[in-house]
Amino acid sequence: MSAKAEMEFAIEVEILGRVRHKNLLGLRGFYAGEDERLIVYDYMPNHSLITHLHGTLSADCLLDWPRRMKIAIGSADGLCYLHHEANPHIIHRDIKASNVLLDSNFQAKVADFGFAKLIPDGVTHLTTRVKGTLGYIAPEYAMWGKVSESCDVYSFGILLLEIISGRKPLEKLPNGVKRDIVQWALPYIQKGDFNHIADPKLKGKFNREQLKNTILIAMKCTDGNPENRPSMLEVVDWLKSIVVEKRKKDIKIVKNVSTTTNYVDENENNDYVDDDKTNNEGYIMRKNKPRLPISESKMRK
């Protein structure tokens, strides 16, 4: 045990004890005795997101497009709770694929709060030592140690591109230069070739319009200027509006079919909708609002 490890353990226990949300890992208990520090939480039978994207389960491709959207929305929801509902607000500082755990229904659970920071009311950012994982760290945080909620938004944007593409946040090119996932995706976006960004393991089985809009949200989150990034409230709203629109279209099609067949599959597309019916109703009520204030012409060059 070191002082650093002791501090991270204490922070994680405190944060896990504070938060209560379906998309955040819940604390069952902990043990601190002699040189052992243990945290007890629910068993996650589907492991972590990184296992499915890059690890031992990646070849099985258990993450079809609906599940990827469900995981993206769940992760965003959990992060939104930390930023806007927890009191005081919490900056995670280490959003990445290995810190998104998956339960038996592939519900996302954001985990690992060892680097988290509590933000008092009225404070916009803190200056601190840089902690996190290369490839996910926002540029202003990496250069000047300025951490804010927008740093988590940047990390989430990287995670979103990773979920869509199945590529790692950083890759080493043959000449030894490292290229991040945004640099890789940008040329395809500028050409309007969004389908090329989709994970090849999906074999073309994805919703084209959802893919395009989700990529544009990811690019908005990873804007180099933190002031141009959306809040996680906006990100959640945009992502849910994408799947709600798809759900509404599918319902209309099923209803048309049911006039002749008298059959409606109540479970159809249930991977596309959030389990919280109140939220869905709220988003449908606001369906006339502009949803995605992002256009390809506004993408940075």
LINNORLIN-V112785 format. One record per helix or strand of 3 or more residues. SS is the DSSP state (H for helix, E for strand). FROM is the first residue (numbers start at 1). TO is the last residue. If there is no record, write none. Layout:
ss=SS from=FROM to=TO
ss=SS from=FROM to=TO
This chain:
ss=H from=3 to=18
ss=E from=27 to=33
ss=E from=36 to=41
ss=H from=49 to=53
ss=H from=58 to=60
ss=H from=65 to=84
ss=E from=89 to=91
ss=H from=97 to=99
ss=E from=100 to=102
ss=E from=108 to=110
ss=E from=117 to=119
ss=H from=139 to=144
ss=H from=149 to=165
ss=E from=170 to=172
ss=E from=178 to=180
ss=H from=181 to=190
ss=H from=194 to=197
ss=H from=200 to=202
ss=H from=208 to=221
ss=H from=226 to=228
ss=H from=232 to=261
ss=H from=270 to=272
ss=H from=277 to=285
ss=H from=296 to=298
